[in-house]
Amino acid sequence: MKQSSKYWIIDKATLDKLQVLKQFVDFVAGLEETSPKHKNNAKRVKFFIENLDKPETFVDNWNTCIDIYDTIIQSGGYGHNYEENKGLYWKKWWIWFETGELTVRIVEEFADKEGYQDEKWIFDSSIHLNKDWKHERIIGDTNFNEFVDDALNFRKYITEDLDCVETEIDI
């Protein structure tokens, strides 16, 4: 647990907006791809989300994520649907807390036939809780319902090639 004096205390309106992320944690915990060990972490991660205004409850890091990926493109091949998927080999939905920063993202990663890789950030939000942060506290997207809605429908992005699913709820 962390010392309160090192952190900015998040405002109630932002804290309330973030509570929808608990739905994402519950959803990931309910997926067949999530291991029993990680399912057991869901309650603690939801506690951390509920208490983002209480630095004394912070731990160094925690995360919850869904990844879908194409192992063929990821390893340099082209797969059946390379052209149709435009080189998309990885799509991920994740919330990550590390050393006083909460990050919420949806990212697509691509590889072209020459092996160059690129990312497209669909949703990107960072909330900086460290007191020594000198910039905006909340950067990027703030409609966390959009993040959750897209994540709950992640299977619509699965294709013949983009078909490997991994999940994690880790502390």
VEXDREN-2710 file (C-alpha; in Angstrom, 1 decimal):
% VEXDREN-2710
k/r/px/py/pz
1/MET/0.0/0.0/0.0
2/LYS/1.2/3.5/-0.8
3/GLN/1.6/6.8/1.1
4/SER/-1.3/9.2/0.4
5/SER/0.9/12.3/0.3
6/LYS/2.6/11.2/-2.9
7/TYR/-0.6/11.3/-4.9
8/TRP/-3.2/13.6/-6.3
9/ILE/-6.7/12.7/-5.1
10/ILE/-9.0/12.0/-8.0
11/ASP/-12.2/14.0/-8.1
12/LYS/-15.5/12.3/-7.5
13/ALA/-16.9/13.0/-11.1
14/THR/-13.9/11.2/-12.7
15/LEU/-14.0/8.4/-10.1
16/ASP/-17.7/7.9/-10.9
17/LYS/-16.9/7.7/-14.6
18/LEU/-14.3/5.1/-14.1
19/GLN/-16.6/2.7/-12.2
20/VAL/-17.9/1.4/-15.5
21/LEU/-14.5/-0.3/-15.9
22/LYS/-15.6/-2.8/-13.3
23/GLN/-18.0/-4.2/-15.9
24/PHE/-15.0/-4.9/-18.1
25/VAL/-13.2/-6.7/-15.3
26/ASP/-16.4/-8.8/-14.6
27/PHE/-16.7/-9.6/-18.3
28/VAL/-13.1/-10.7/-18.6
29/ALA/-13.5/-12.8/-15.4
30/GLY/-16.4/-14.5/-17.0
31/LEU/-14.7/-15.5/-20.3
32/GLU/-13.7/-19.1/-20.8
33/GLU/-10.3/-18.0/-21.9
34/THR/-9.5/-16.5/-18.5
35/SER/-7.6/-18.8/-16.1
36/PRO/-9.1/-19.6/-12.7
37/LYS/-6.1/-17.8/-11.1
38/HIS/-6.9/-14.6/-13.0
39/LYS/-10.7/-15.0/-12.4
40/ASN/-9.8/-14.9/-8.7
41/ASN/-8.1/-11.5/-9.1
42/ALA/-11.2/-9.8/-10.4
43/LYS/-12.6/-8.9/-7.0
44/ARG/-9.3/-7.2/-5.9
45/VAL/-9.0/-5.3/-9.2
46/LYS/-12.6/-4.0/-8.9
47/PHE/-11.7/-2.9/-5.3
48/PHE/-8.7/-1.0/-6.7
49/ILE/-11.0/0.7/-9.3
50/GLU/-13.6/1.6/-6.6
51/ASN/-10.8/3.2/-4.5
52/LEU/-8.8/5.2/-7.0
53/ASP/-9.5/8.2/-4.7
54/LYS/-7.7/6.4/-1.8
55/PRO/-4.0/6.2/-2.5
56/GLU/-3.5/4.1/0.6
57/THR/-5.1/1.2/-1.3
58/PHE/-2.7/1.5/-4.3
59/VAL/-0.4/-1.4/-5.2
60/ASP/2.5/-1.0/-7.7
61/ASN/0.5/-2.4/-10.6
62/TRP/-2.5/-4.3/-11.8
63/ASN/-4.1/-4.9/-15.2
64/THR/-7.0/-6.4/-17.0
65/CYS/-6.9/-7.1/-20.8
66/ILE/-8.3/-9.0/-23.8
67/ASP/-6.0/-9.6/-26.7
68/ILE/-6.9/-11.1/-30.1
69/TYR/-4.1/-11.8/-32.5
70/ASP/-3.0/-13.6/-35.6
71/THR/0.1/-15.7/-35.0
72/ILE/0.9/-16.0/-38.7
73/ILE/1.1/-12.3/-39.4
74/GLN/2.7/-11.7/-36.0
75/SER/5.6/-14.0/-37.0
76/GLY/6.1/-12.5/-40.5
77/GLY/3.7/-14.6/-42.6
78/TYR/0.7/-13.3/-44.5
79/GLY/-2.2/-15.7/-43.6
80/HIS/-5.4/-16.3/-45.5
81/ASN/-6.9/-12.8/-45.0
82/TYR/-3.8/-10.6/-44.9
83/GLU/-5.2/-8.2/-47.6
84/GLU/-8.7/-8.2/-46.1
85/ASN/-7.4/-7.4/-42.6
86/LYS/-4.8/-4.9/-44.0
87/GLY/-2.1/-6.6/-41.9
88/LEU/-3.9/-6.4/-38.6
89/TYR/-2.3/-8.9/-36.4
90/TRP/-3.2/-7.8/-32.8
91/LYS/-6.1/-5.9/-31.2
92/LYS/-6.1/-5.3/-27.5
93/TRP/-8.4/-3.8/-24.9
94/TRP/-6.7/-3.1/-21.6
95/ILE/-6.7/-1.2/-18.4
96/TRP/-3.4/-0.9/-16.6
97/PHE/-2.4/0.7/-13.4
98/GLU/1.3/1.2/-12.8
99/THR/3.2/3.5/-10.4
100/GLY/0.3/6.0/-10.1
101/GLU/-0.9/6.1/-13.7
102/LEU/-4.1/4.5/-14.9
103/THR/-4.1/3.8/-18.7
104/VAL/-7.2/2.6/-20.6
105/ARG/-6.6/1.7/-24.3
106/ILE/-7.9/0.0/-27.4
107/VAL/-5.0/-0.6/-29.8
108/GLU/-4.7/-2.2/-33.2
109/GLU/-1.3/-3.3/-34.4
110/PHE/-0.4/-3.9/-38.0
111/ALA/2.5/-5.4/-40.0
112/ASP/3.1/-4.8/-43.7
113/LYS/4.8/-7.3/-46.1
114/GLU/8.2/-5.7/-45.5
115/GLY/7.9/-6.4/-41.8
116/TYR/7.2/-2.8/-40.7
117/GLN/4.8/-2.4/-37.8
118/ASP/2.4/0.3/-36.9
119/GLU/-0.2/1.0/-34.2
120/LYS/-3.6/2.6/-34.3
121/TRP/-5.0/3.8/-31.0
122/ILE/-8.7/3.5/-31.1
123/PHE/-9.2/4.6/-27.4
124/ASP/-6.5/6.2/-25.3
125/SER/-6.8/7.6/-21.8
126/SER/-4.3/8.2/-19.1
127/ILE/-5.0/9.5/-15.6
128/HIS/-1.9/10.6/-13.8
129/LEU/-2.2/10.4/-10.0
130/ASN/1.4/11.1/-9.0
131/LYS/1.6/14.6/-7.3
132/ASP/4.9/15.4/-9.1
133/TRP/3.2/15.1/-12.5
134/LYS/3.3/18.7/-14.0
135/HIS/0.9/18.3/-16.9
136/GLU/-2.8/17.6/-17.3
137/ARG/-4.0/15.0/-14.9
138/ILE/-6.5/13.4/-17.4
139/ILE/-5.3/13.0/-21.0
140/GLY/-7.2/11.6/-23.9
141/ASP/-10.6/9.9/-24.1
142/THR/-12.9/10.0/-21.2
143/ASN/-16.0/8.2/-22.4
144/PHE/-15.2/4.9/-20.6
145/ASN/-18.6/3.5/-21.6
146/GLU/-17.3/3.4/-25.3
147/PHE/-14.3/1.4/-24.2
148/VAL/-16.4/-1.1/-22.3
149/ASP/-19.0/-1.4/-25.0
150/ASP/-16.4/-2.2/-27.6
151/ALA/-14.6/-4.6/-25.3
152/LEU/-17.8/-6.5/-24.5
153/ASN/-18.2/-7.1/-28.3
154/PHE/-14.6/-8.0/-29.0
155/ARG/-15.6/-11.3/-30.7
156/LYS/-17.0/-9.3/-33.6
157/TYR/-13.4/-8.6/-34.6
158/ILE/-12.3/-12.2/-34.7
159/THR/-11.6/-13.5/-38.2
160/GLU/-10.4/-16.7/-39.8
161/ASP/-6.8/-15.5/-39.0
162/LEU/-7.2/-13.0/-36.2
163/ASP/-8.5/-15.8/-33.9
164/CYS/-6.3/-16.3/-30.9
165/VAL/-7.8/-14.9/-27.7
166/GLU/-5.8/-14.3/-24.5
167/THR/-7.1/-12.6/-21.4
168/GLU/-5.5/-11.5/-18.2
169/ILE/-6.5/-10.1/-14.8
170/ASP/-3.2/-9.7/-13.0
171/ILE/-1.9/-8.1/-9.8
END
